[in-house]
Amino acid sequence: MNKPLRVGLKLIQQTHPIEVQREVWRIADEAGFDQMWAFDHFYALGDDPAQPIFDGWSCLAAMAVVTKRIRIGLNVTGNLYRHPGVLAKIATTVDHLSGGRLEFGIGAAWSEPEFRMLGMPFPQAPADRIRMLDEACTVIKALWTEHRASFAGRYYTLTEAIAEPKPVQRPHPPIHIGGSGPKRTLRVAAKHAAVWNGFGRTTETYRELNRILDEHCATVGRDPDTLGRSLAFSTDLGAEKLVRESEAYLKAGATELIVTVRTADARKGAEMAAREVLPRLRSLG
């Protein structure tokens, strides 16, 4: 894929006070990162689920106002948390607030305890969750692009649905689909995504997943070079190892990189990423 390497910064919106998060968003914007990412959960991940955590889409709305040029998104939205009609409306609102800078990340959702805690249904079969993701992407794209959207699926139904205004970006914001299931998730990415966000425990695994993704693209009649491939690396690795790992995965097929800030002092972590990591990653692209 002959496109410039894009490098994003990610800060999960738990633990850190909101004013610290705002500062990290500004640092990312001013430093020249291409994207700023948060995530989508309702209780904190890790050892203590009772840590403070803020809603991802609300943070994106604030991020849209605080920043000026950087593209913004969730890495990734859990489809099952919201009806796709509601999600399409929220995403359109953020796209307008940001002047067309939304990157729409979505995945099947996996954190069953959150659903159990809130009394929301959680399909046990991964295949059902992936089928719902596939239908949701179809529904969301229809609401973003059609004057009146109708759809009759196994899980979702639209009847002459009105969704105005349409997003600023045409035909719609780029869709990032997260997950690495080779049989179903990668096929959904081949059908709907501008970028696949996945992972591989080794570069060999990641290279094989890219090969399978190419096969799914061929099956759905798509040029695989039109589908970006992103993955994330944590600042826990340290700058040197993060750059080395990134270079190896770029050679294995990645086209976009996300630097995840995992430091107690998020400001210092973001500043380190901007100063020590971003320029070196740019040189790899």
Secondary structure as UniProt FT lines:
FT   STRAND          6..10
FT   HELIX           18..31
FT   STRAND          35..38
FT   TURN            49..50
FT   HELIX           56..66
FT   STRAND          71..74
FT   TURN            75..76
FT   STRAND          77..78
FT   HELIX           79..81
FT   HELIX           84..97
FT   TURN            98..99
FT   STRAND          102..107
FT   HELIX           112..118
FT   HELIX           126..145
FT   STRAND          149..152
FT   STRAND          157..161
FT   STRAND          175..178
FT   TURN            182..184
FT   HELIX           185..192
FT   STRAND          195..197
FT   HELIX           203..219
FT   TURN            220..221
FT   HELIX           224..226
FT   STRAND          228..234
FT   HELIX           235..237
FT   HELIX           239..251
FT   TURN            252..253
FT   STRAND          256..260
FT   HELIX           266..272
FT   HELIX           273..277
FT   HELIX           278..284
//
